[in-house]
Amino acid sequence: MIKNLAGHGIGRSLHEEPHEILCYYDRSNKTRFQKHSVVAIETFLSTKATYAQEKGDGWTLIAKDSFAVQHEQTIIVTDKQPIILTAANQLWD
């Protein structure tokens, strides 16, 4: 699991509050989603590495000596079921 990357809120900007939606358990994180917010839930998994490093081109991230994968779902938080905006990508079909 890559621990220096996280999901985030989305709105008028690509990265908004909440700024760090972790893909692993952190007992000190008591943050809860707010109704009607839009968030990108991102998972970052790797075979060995726990931190991503910038390659030097200002964009590419690598997991040194490891294979890594990232997946994202964008959802609208409601008071009932979430609305999964990325469901239309048919990834699970």
C-alpha positions as CSV (number, residue, x, y, z in Angstrom):
1,M,0.0,0.0,0.0
2,I,1.3,3.4,-1.0
3,K,1.0,5.7,2.0
4,N,2.0,9.1,0.6
5,L,-0.8,9.3,-1.9
6,A,-4.5,9.7,-1.2
7,G,-8.0,10.3,-2.5
8,H,-9.5,13.8,-2.3
9,G,-12.5,16.0,-2.7
10,I,-13.5,17.3,-6.1
11,G,-15.4,20.5,-7.0
12,R,-14.5,23.6,-8.9
13,S,-10.8,22.4,-8.6
14,L,-9.4,18.9,-9.1
15,H,-8.2,18.6,-5.5
16,E,-10.4,20.1,-2.8
17,E,-11.4,19.2,0.8
18,P,-11.1,16.7,2.1
19,H,-7.5,16.6,0.9
20,E,-6.4,13.2,2.2
21,I,-8.8,10.3,1.9
22,L,-6.4,7.5,2.8
23,C,-6.7,4.0,1.3
24,Y,-5.6,2.4,4.6
25,Y,-6.8,2.5,8.2
26,D,-5.5,5.3,10.4
27,R,-7.1,5.3,13.8
28,S,-6.3,9.0,14.3
29,N,-8.3,10.0,11.2
30,K,-11.8,10.9,12.5
31,T,-12.9,12.8,9.3
32,R,-16.3,11.9,7.9
33,F,-17.7,12.6,4.5
34,Q,-20.1,15.5,4.2
35,K,-23.5,15.1,2.5
36,H,-23.5,16.3,-1.1
37,S,-19.7,16.3,-1.4
38,V,-18.0,14.8,-4.4
39,V,-14.9,12.7,-3.6
40,A,-12.4,10.6,-5.5
41,I,-11.7,7.4,-3.6
42,E,-8.3,6.3,-4.8
43,T,-6.5,3.1,-3.9
44,F,-2.7,2.7,-4.4
45,L,-1.4,-0.8,-4.0
46,S,2.1,-2.2,-4.5
47,T,3.9,-5.4,-4.2
48,K,6.7,-4.0,-1.9
49,A,6.9,-0.2,-1.8
50,T,5.1,1.9,0.8
51,Y,5.9,5.3,-0.7
52,A,5.8,6.7,-4.2
53,Q,8.7,8.7,-5.5
54,E,8.6,11.4,-8.3
55,K,10.6,10.3,-11.3
56,G,11.9,13.8,-12.0
57,D,9.6,14.9,-14.9
58,G,7.1,16.7,-12.6
59,W,4.4,14.2,-13.3
60,T,5.4,10.5,-13.2
61,L,5.4,8.6,-9.9
62,I,7.1,5.3,-9.3
63,A,7.2,2.7,-6.6
64,K,10.8,1.7,-6.4
65,D,11.6,-2.0,-6.9
66,S,7.9,-2.8,-6.9
67,F,4.9,-3.2,-9.1
68,A,2.1,-0.7,-8.3
69,V,-1.4,0.0,-9.4
70,Q,-3.9,2.8,-8.8
71,H,-7.7,2.7,-9.1
72,E,-10.2,5.5,-8.6
73,Q,-14.0,5.8,-8.1
74,T,-15.6,9.2,-8.0
75,I,-18.8,9.4,-5.9
76,I,-21.3,11.9,-4.6
77,V,-22.0,11.4,-0.9
78,T,-25.7,11.4,-0.1
79,D,-27.7,10.7,3.0
80,K,-28.8,7.3,1.4
81,Q,-26.8,5.4,-1.2
82,P,-23.8,7.1,-2.8
83,I,-24.0,8.0,-6.5
84,I,-21.0,6.4,-8.2
85,L,-20.1,8.7,-11.1
86,T,-17.5,6.4,-12.5
87,A,-19.9,3.5,-12.8
88,A,-20.5,4.6,-16.4
89,N,-16.9,3.5,-17.2
90,Q,-18.2,-0.1,-17.1
91,L,-15.1,-1.3,-15.4
92,W,-17.0,-4.0,-13.5
93,D,-19.1,-5.3,-16.5
